[in-house]
Amino acid sequence: MLPNFLLPEAVIREDGEGPVISVASAKGKMLLLTLGITRIIEQQSLDVSIWGSPDGADWGTAPLVRFPQKFYCGTYQLVLDLSEQPDIQYLRAKYKVNRWGHGAQKPLFGVYLFVQETEARAAAKTA
């Protein structure tokens, strides 16, 4: 059911994935993904990808879409066109974190990822 969080607001320190979200009600529609990074430390990166599944079990071998690699706090948006993926019933976000530089400190990100339906016209403006 949309709108919903693919990643509820949390602090992440290692690679992981969000909950499985049903998007059956949005079949064939445009979705707007909003990634918020609210907390960060220097010399680290975040990679977020969105995976789709027809049955909630088989997630395929490649993501439907991915955000460009992120290094800074901010709000970032991406459009996912489900009309090109008519069998997709479920979405899940996966993320990878990386840290380099001084010390052995683990990565630290405060993040959330929100998904909602959007009109094709509004999606074209953000693309």
N, CA, C and O of each residue as an XYZ file, in Angstrom:
508
protein
N       0.841     -1.178      0.000
C       0.000      0.000      0.000
C       0.890      1.247      0.000
O       1.858      1.324      0.757
N       0.565      2.197     -0.832
C       1.360      3.413     -0.951
C       0.541      4.615     -0.487
O      -0.686      4.586     -0.575
N       1.182      5.658     -0.001
C       2.618      5.858      0.210
C       3.123      5.038      1.393
O       2.358      4.629      2.266
N       4.452      4.809      1.391
C       5.044      3.990      2.436
C       6.553      4.215      2.482
O       7.128      4.817      1.575
N       7.185      3.729      3.541
C       8.631      3.812      3.668
C       9.275      2.519      3.175
O       8.955      1.435      3.665
N      10.183      2.634      2.204
C      11.020      1.494      1.820
C      12.127      1.309      2.849
O      12.594      0.194      3.081
N      12.539      2.409      3.459
C      13.460      2.385      4.600
C      12.917      3.360      5.635
O      13.008      4.572      5.439
N      12.361      2.866      6.717
C      11.941      3.793      7.771
C      13.172      4.535      8.307
O      14.285      4.011      8.252
N      12.975      5.742      8.821
C      14.106      6.537      9.289
C      14.888      5.765     10.341
O      14.329      5.282     11.325
N      16.200      5.657     10.110
C      17.068      4.879     10.991
C      18.512      5.312     10.814
O      18.865      5.993      9.852
N      19.331      4.903     11.762
C      20.779      5.063     11.631
C      21.320      3.726     11.155
O      21.060      2.689     11.767
N      22.074      3.752     10.058
C      22.663      2.514      9.545
C      24.178      2.606      9.622
O      24.762      3.671      9.418
N      24.805      1.472      9.920
C      26.256      1.413     10.075
C      26.871      0.296      9.246
O      28.093      0.163      9.183
N      26.020     -0.510      8.608
C      26.511     -1.611      7.780
C      25.515     -1.896      6.669
O      24.384     -1.411      6.694
N      25.945     -2.691      5.688
C      25.088     -3.048      4.559
C      23.803     -3.705      5.058
O      23.791     -4.364      6.098
N      22.725     -3.515      4.302
C      21.460     -4.130      4.703
C      20.379     -3.904      3.676
O      20.641     -3.485      2.549
N      19.148     -4.193      4.088
C      17.989     -4.022      3.220
C      16.779     -3.658      4.049
O      16.707     -3.941      5.245
N      15.828     -3.022      3.381
C      14.597     -2.609      4.046
C      13.542     -3.690      3.959
O      13.781     -4.765      3.408
N      12.373     -3.398      4.506
C      11.276     -4.366      4.466
C      10.712     -4.509      3.052
O      10.922     -3.652      2.194
N      10.005     -5.591      2.834
C       9.314     -5.827      1.568
C       7.999     -5.042      1.604
O       7.223     -5.151      2.554
N       7.764     -4.246      0.548
C       6.571     -3.406      0.458
C       5.750     -3.831     -0.766
O       6.295     -3.981     -1.859
N       4.453     -4.021     -0.582
C       3.572     -4.337     -1.707
C       3.291     -3.079     -2.510
O       2.948     -2.037     -1.951
N       3.439     -3.182     -3.831
C       3.097     -2.080     -4.742
C       2.063     -2.542     -5.766
O       1.945     -1.963     -6.846
N       1.322     -3.582     -5.420
C       0.316     -4.126     -6.335
C      -0.714     -3.066     -6.724
O      -1.217     -3.083     -7.848
N      -1.030     -2.159     -5.826
C      -2.011     -1.113     -6.125
C      -1.470     -0.064     -7.093
O      -2.235      0.728     -7.643
N      -0.160     -0.059     -7.301
C       0.478      0.917     -8.198
C       0.947      0.277     -9.497
O       1.792      0.837    -10.195
N       0.418     -0.865     -9.818
C       0.830     -1.573    -11.029
C       0.716     -0.670    -12.262
O      -0.334     -0.084    -12.526
N       1.816     -0.573    -13.006
C       1.837      0.222    -14.229
C       1.934      1.722    -14.027
O       1.809      2.482    -14.987
N       2.156      2.163    -12.792
C       2.193      3.598    -12.495
C       3.627      4.085    -12.282
O       4.575      3.302    -12.225
N       3.745      5.404    -12.167
C       5.019      6.036    -11.867
C       5.131      6.187    -10.352
O       4.181      6.593     -9.682
N       6.308      5.855     -9.827
C       6.554      6.014     -8.401
C       7.661      7.037     -8.193
O       8.637      7.073     -8.943
N       7.500      7.862     -7.177
C       8.521      8.828     -6.799
C       9.200      8.315     -5.545
O       8.550      8.096     -4.523
N      10.520      8.124     -5.624
C      11.322      7.663     -4.508
C      12.062      8.863     -3.923
O      12.738      9.591     -4.650
N      11.938      9.070     -2.631
C      12.611     10.180     -1.961
C      13.551      9.619     -0.909
O      13.120      9.022      0.077
N      14.852      9.821     -1.135
C      15.895      9.384     -0.211
C      16.321     10.587      0.610
O      16.733     11.607      0.058
N      16.224     10.471      1.911
C      16.692     11.525      2.804
C      17.895     11.040      3.580
O      17.857      9.974      4.196
N      18.966     11.821      3.553
C      20.145     11.534      4.369
C      20.223     12.658      5.394
O      20.494     13.808      5.049
N      19.985     12.315      6.650
C      19.860     13.302      7.713
C      21.077     13.383      8.616
O      21.215     14.326      9.395
N      21.949     12.410      8.516
C      23.141     12.369      9.371
C      24.243     11.649      8.631
O      23.996     10.669      7.928
N      25.482     12.145      8.792
C      26.596     11.553      8.061
C      27.898     11.945      8.754
O      27.957     12.968      9.435
N      28.929     11.143      8.583
C      30.273     11.524      8.987
C      31.131     11.584      7.726
O      30.748     11.053      6.683
N      32.281     12.227      7.823
C      33.107     12.424      6.627
C      33.737     11.124      6.142
O      33.846     10.150      6.887
N      34.142     11.132      4.900
C      34.858     10.041      4.242
C      34.077      8.727      4.252
O      34.565      7.691      4.703
N      32.862      8.806      3.743
C      32.045      7.603      3.595
C      31.097      7.787      2.430
O      30.852      8.906      1.978
N      30.558      6.655      1.941
C      29.621      6.700      0.822
C      28.462      5.742      1.082
O      28.572      4.786      1.850
N      27.342      6.037      0.409
C      26.121      5.241      0.530
C      25.625      4.914     -0.869
O      25.486      5.807     -1.705
N      25.356      3.640     -1.131
C      24.766      3.176     -2.386
C      23.413      2.561     -2.064
O      23.324      1.651     -1.239
N      22.350      3.057     -2.715
C      20.988      2.570     -2.483
C      20.412      2.093     -3.807
O      20.432      2.822     -4.799
N      19.897      0.867     -3.820
C      19.261      0.315     -5.017
C      17.863     -0.188     -4.655
O      17.596     -0.556     -3.511
N      16.978     -0.194     -5.654
C      15.593     -0.636     -5.478
C      15.397     -1.910     -6.291
O      15.661     -1.941     -7.493
N      14.935     -2.949     -5.625
C      14.753     -4.256     -6.242
C      13.258     -4.571     -6.322
O      12.489     -4.184     -5.442
N      12.852     -5.273     -7.377
C      11.456     -5.639     -7.572
C      11.282     -7.135     -7.655
O      12.188     -7.866     -8.055
N      10.093     -7.581     -7.267
C       9.782     -9.008     -7.289
C       8.309     -9.222     -7.640
O       7.448     -8.461     -7.199
N       8.020    -10.260     -8.436
C       6.620    -10.578     -8.730
C       5.941    -11.345     -7.588
O       4.715    -11.335     -7.480
N       6.738    -12.013     -6.731
C       6.172    -12.892     -5.710
C       6.709    -12.661     -4.296
O       6.289    -13.348     -3.365
N       7.618    -11.716     -4.118
C       8.194    -11.458     -2.797
C       9.309    -12.415     -2.435
O       9.866    -12.331     -1.341
N       9.649    -13.337     -3.347
C      10.722    -14.303     -3.084
C      11.864    -14.169     -4.089
O      13.031    -14.187     -3.699
N      11.547    -14.037     -5.361
C      12.557    -13.930     -6.416
C      12.788    -12.450     -6.725
O      11.905    -11.774     -7.253
N      13.988    -11.952     -6.389
C      14.321    -10.537     -6.550
C      15.194    -10.281     -7.771
O      15.665     -9.160     -7.967
N      15.417    -11.294     -8.589
C      16.174    -11.116     -9.823
C      17.660    -10.916     -9.575
O      18.148    -11.104     -8.460
N      18.371    -10.533    -10.627
C      19.830    -10.394    -10.543
C      20.299     -8.954    -10.653
O      21.489     -8.678    -10.495
N      19.390     -8.037    -10.920
C      19.770     -6.627    -11.060
C      18.662     -5.745    -10.483
O      17.486     -6.100    -10.555
N      19.029     -4.611     -9.919
C      18.007     -3.716     -9.376
C      17.190     -3.055    -10.478
O      17.639     -2.954    -11.619
N      15.997     -2.608    -10.132
C      15.153     -1.858    -11.070
C      15.754     -0.482    -11.323
O      15.734      0.019    -12.447
N      16.286      0.118    -10.271
C      16.873      1.453    -10.351
C      17.808      1.629     -9.150
O      17.673      0.953     -8.130
N      18.757      2.553     -9.302
C      19.628      2.854     -8.171
C      19.901      4.353     -8.132
O      19.971      5.020     -9.164
N      20.052      4.854     -6.931
C      20.442      6.245     -6.745
C      21.926      6.368     -7.045
O      22.686      5.437     -6.778
N      22.352      7.497     -7.596
C      23.795      7.724     -7.702
C      24.417      7.676     -6.297
O      23.756      8.004     -5.312
N      25.664      7.274     -6.215
C      26.350      7.167     -4.931
C      26.290      8.502     -4.188
O      26.483      9.563     -4.781
N      26.018      8.433     -2.878
C      25.845      9.630     -2.065
C      26.944      9.758     -1.014
O      27.412      8.773     -0.441
N      27.343     11.031     -0.782
C      28.398     11.351      0.175
C      27.972     12.419      1.184
O      28.683     12.658      2.160
N      26.822     13.066      0.965
C      26.421     14.234      1.760
C      24.968     14.133      2.215
O      24.165     13.403      1.634
N      24.651     14.889      3.274
C      23.263     15.029      3.704
C      22.459     15.715      2.608
O      22.998     16.506      1.834
N      21.183     15.411      2.550
C      20.309     16.051      1.575
C      19.100     15.185      1.304
O      18.943     14.100      1.865
N      18.242     15.697      0.422
C      17.064     14.970     -0.021
C      17.199     14.772     -1.523
O      17.417     15.728     -2.267
N      17.070     13.522     -1.964
C      17.286     13.162     -3.363
C      16.071     12.403     -3.868
O      15.508     11.577     -3.151
N      15.662     12.684     -5.114
C      14.489     12.020     -5.671
C      14.831     11.300     -6.969
O      15.720     11.700     -7.720
N      14.089     10.224     -7.200
C      14.267      9.393     -8.376
C      12.895      8.854     -8.761
O      12.069      8.576     -7.892
N      12.650      8.707    -10.058
C      11.370      8.185    -10.538
C      11.559      6.736    -10.981
O      12.532      6.400    -11.657
N      10.615      5.891    -10.589
C      10.584      4.495    -11.014
C       9.299      4.288    -11.804
O       8.201      4.457    -11.272
N       9.438      3.922    -13.078
C       8.295      3.710    -13.967
C       7.934      2.228    -13.965
O       8.627      1.419    -14.583
N       6.858      1.871    -13.277
C       6.440      0.467    -13.202
C       5.723     -0.011    -14.460
O       5.460     -1.206    -14.596
N       5.399      0.902    -15.390
C       4.771      0.457    -16.634
C       5.733     -0.402    -17.445
O       5.310     -1.200    -18.282
N       7.022     -0.237    -17.193
C       8.030     -1.052    -17.874
C       8.276     -2.386    -17.169
O       9.010     -3.234    -17.677
N       7.667     -2.566    -16.011
C       7.831     -3.779    -15.199
C       6.451     -4.275    -14.751
O       6.147     -4.206    -13.560
N       5.608     -4.770    -15.663
C       4.218     -5.087    -15.318
C       4.044     -6.221    -14.309
O       2.982     -6.333    -13.697
N       5.059     -7.062    -14.122
C       4.916     -8.181    -13.191
C       5.334     -7.840    -11.761
O       5.164     -8.667    -10.866
N       5.865     -6.669    -11.528
C       6.371     -6.307    -10.199
C       5.210     -6.068     -9.233
O       4.337     -5.237     -9.485
N       5.216     -6.807     -8.129
C       4.210     -6.679     -7.074
C       4.806     -6.172     -5.761
O       4.089     -5.666     -4.897
N       6.148     -6.316     -5.620
C       6.810     -5.962     -4.364
C       8.101     -5.204     -4.646
O       8.762     -5.429     -5.660
N       8.449     -4.299     -3.726
C       9.715     -3.578     -3.788
C      10.464     -3.759     -2.484
O       9.880     -3.996     -1.427
N      11.782     -3.640     -2.594
C      12.664     -3.681     -1.434
C      13.870     -2.816     -1.745
O      14.372     -2.838     -2.869
N      14.338     -2.062     -0.777
C      15.556     -1.264     -0.935
C      16.727     -2.025     -0.324
O      16.594     -2.652      0.728
N      17.868     -1.962     -0.993
C      19.112     -2.506     -0.459
C      20.120     -1.372     -0.416
O      20.106     -0.485     -1.270
N      20.995     -1.404      0.582
C      21.992     -0.347      0.702
C      23.343     -0.934      1.099
O      23.441     -1.945      1.795
N      24.378     -0.248      0.621
C      25.761     -0.589      0.949
C      26.439      0.670      1.440
O      26.265      1.747      0.871
N      27.211      0.526      2.499
C      27.945      1.652      3.062
C      29.443      1.375      2.959
O      29.887      0.227      2.990
N      30.196      2.446      2.836
C      31.644      2.326      2.727
C      32.276      3.475      3.504
O      31.756      4.591      3.507
N      33.390      3.199      4.158
C      34.119      4.217      4.906
C      35.595      4.061      4.617
O      36.094      2.940      4.520
N      36.296      5.164      4.480
C      37.729      5.154      4.226
C      38.367      6.282      5.025
O      37.668      7.089      5.637
N      39.656      6.334      5.017
C      40.347      7.441      5.686
C      40.836      7.079      7.069
O      41.179      5.928      7.339
N      40.866      8.077      7.947
C      41.458      7.945      9.282
C      40.665      7.015     10.189
O      39.434      7.010     10.165
N      41.373      6.233     10.982
C      40.744      5.426     12.018
C      39.965      4.246     11.486
O      39.832      4.046     10.278
N      39.463      3.481     12.413
C      38.715      2.265     12.081
C      37.226      2.446     12.333
O      36.494      1.468     12.489
N      36.780      3.691     12.374
C      35.384      3.984     12.649
C      34.470      3.374     11.586
O      34.782      3.396     10.395
N      33.340      2.830     12.033
C      32.355      2.276     11.106
C      31.585      3.411     10.434
O      31.489      4.505     10.991
N      31.036      3.164      9.238
C      30.188      4.173      8.590
C      28.977      4.504      9.473
O      28.566      3.700     10.309
N      28.427      5.682      9.273
C      27.248      6.090     10.013
C      26.412      7.016      9.133
O      26.866      8.082      8.720
N      25.190      6.589      8.857
C      24.242      7.383      8.072
C      22.896      7.398      8.789
O      22.438      6.365      9.277
N      22.271      8.556      8.852
C      20.868      8.660      9.222
C      20.101      8.772      7.913
O      20.323      9.716      7.154
N      19.203      7.830      7.629
C      18.527      7.809      6.326
C      17.059      7.424      6.453
O      16.623      6.851      7.452
N      16.317      7.760      5.407
C      14.974      7.229      5.184
C      14.759      7.180      3.680
O      15.408      7.910      2.932
N      13.851      6.322      3.237
C      13.500      6.225      1.825
C      11.992      6.042      1.729
O      11.437      5.054      2.208
N      11.343      7.018      1.098
C       9.891      7.060      0.999
C       9.472      6.819     -0.448
O      10.121      7.311     -1.371
N       8.400      6.070     -0.650
C       7.878      5.813     -2.000
C       6.415      6.221     -2.049
O       5.645      5.948     -1.128
N       6.041      6.889     -3.157
C       4.659      7.292     -3.359
C       4.355      7.311     -4.848
O       5.260      7.417     -5.676
N       3.080      7.209     -5.180
C       2.671      7.329     -6.575
C       2.816      8.780     -7.001
O       2.674      9.694     -6.189
N       3.102      8.983     -8.285
C       3.209     10.333     -8.808
C       2.571     10.384    -10.181
O       2.476      9.370    -10.873
N       2.148     11.534    -10.558
C       1.581     11.735    -11.886
C       2.726     11.758    -12.892
O       3.818     12.226    -12.567
N       2.501     11.271    -14.086
C       3.533     11.273    -15.142
C       4.043     12.681    -15.404
O       5.232     12.872    -15.656
N       3.168     13.653    -15.349
C       3.532     15.034    -15.598
C       4.498     15.549    -14.527
O       5.489     16.205    -14.848
N       4.210     15.253    -13.259
C       5.095     15.676    -12.166
C       6.425     14.935    -12.244
O       7.472     15.512    -11.951
N       6.394     13.669    -12.633
C       7.617     12.874    -12.742
C       8.530     13.432    -13.820
O       9.750     13.428    -13.659
N       7.965     13.903    -14.898
C       8.779     14.466    -15.994
C       9.530     15.699    -15.527
O      10.637     15.953    -16.002
N       8.967     16.469    -14.614
C       9.628     17.662    -14.096
C      10.850     17.314    -13.249
O      11.828     18.061    -13.244
N      10.807     16.183    -12.528
C      11.923     15.810    -11.666
C      13.001     15.037    -12.408
O      14.120     14.909    -11.912
N      12.684     14.526    -13.577
C      13.637     13.697    -14.318
C      14.764     14.516    -14.919
O      15.648     13.963    -15.574
